[in-house]
Amino acid sequence: MKKLSIITVLGVLAVFAAFVAGGRIAVSQAVTPPARVGFVDVAEIFQKYKKSNDIQQQTQAAIRQVEADLKKQFDELKKVRGDLDLLVPGTPEFSAKKREVDFGAFKLEYAEKEAKQAILTAAVKKMNLVYTEVRNEAENHARRNGLHAVFMYNAQQIEARSLEELQILIASRPVLYRDSMMDITKPVLDALQK
């Protein structure tokens, strides 16, 4: 009988210990504070950040310069094209001049396309560096302020011209709601502007 009561007591103690341990786990899970997060409107930062504005202005100026430089050559080509009117269609001179004009137009269009593409490629690389700066500053702000995560959101209204475009825009905006108290766009932008 004594053996049975020791086993019973040990069993009761084991159940009690498991209950207490389970209670501690439940209590510790209930006490764990929620994750602290922040939100950054990256589109707003790109609109207001001086460096991204400078890149956009430099890109537009470079494209205008390419267009201006090539306009002179296009104007000269128009003069040569005007010379075609003085020649008799079907003659060897007319055919040679037409080939010259067509090849010149092709070369100028190709040169314009290539120059603009090079400018846009350089702008993309620069804007990618700006995005990296934004990410780094968001991380720095999060570490200084004890945030566990920073999410990107876009506050602009969705304006779609097709159902497909609407679906793409909706899919690219995973944040449906955020408390404005958790918006860290301004401090991140202020730090970047310095």
C-alpha positions, 0 to 999 in steps of 0.5 A, a space after each residue: 500500500 505504501 508503494 502505491 501511495 508513493 507512486 500516486 504522490 509522484 504521479 500527482 507531483 508530475 501532473 502538477 509540475 506539468 500543469 505549472 510548466 504549461 501555465 508558465 509557457 502560456 503566461 510567457 506567451 501572453 506577456 510577450 510584447 507585440 512586434 514593433 513595426 514601422 511603415 515607409 512610403 517609398 514613393 513619397 520619399 522618391 518624390 521629395 528626396 533631393 537626390 532622386 529629383 536631381 537624378 530625374 532632372 539630370 536624366 531629362 536634361 541629358 535626353 533633351 541634349 541628345 535630341 537637340 544634338 541630333 535635331 541638327 543632323 535630322 535637319 541636314 538630312 531633311 535638306 538632302 531629302 529635299 534634293 530628291 525632289 530635284 532628281 528624276 525617280 527611277 534614275 541611278 542618281 535618285 536611287 543612290 540619293 534615296 539610299 543615302 537618305 534612308 541610311 542616314 535616317 536609320 543611323 540617326 534614329 539608331 544613334 538617338 535610341 542608343 544614346 537615350 537607352 544609355 542615359 536611362 540605364 545610368 539613371 536606373 543604376 543611380 536610382 537603385 543606389 537611392 533605393 539602397 540609401 532609403 533601405 539603409 536609413 529605414 534600417 538605421 531608424 528601426 534600430 535606433 527606435 527599437 522597431 522589429 520590421 519596416 514595411 513599404 507601403 504606397 499611399 497614392 490612390 490606385 488609378 488603373 486603365 484596365 482590369 489587368 493593370 488594376 490587379 497588378 497595382 493591387 498585388 504590388 500593395 500588400 499593406 491594406 491599412 497602417 496606423 499613421 502613428 507607425 509611419 516613419 516616412 518623414 524621419 527617414 526622409 529628413 535623415 536622407 536630406 541631411 
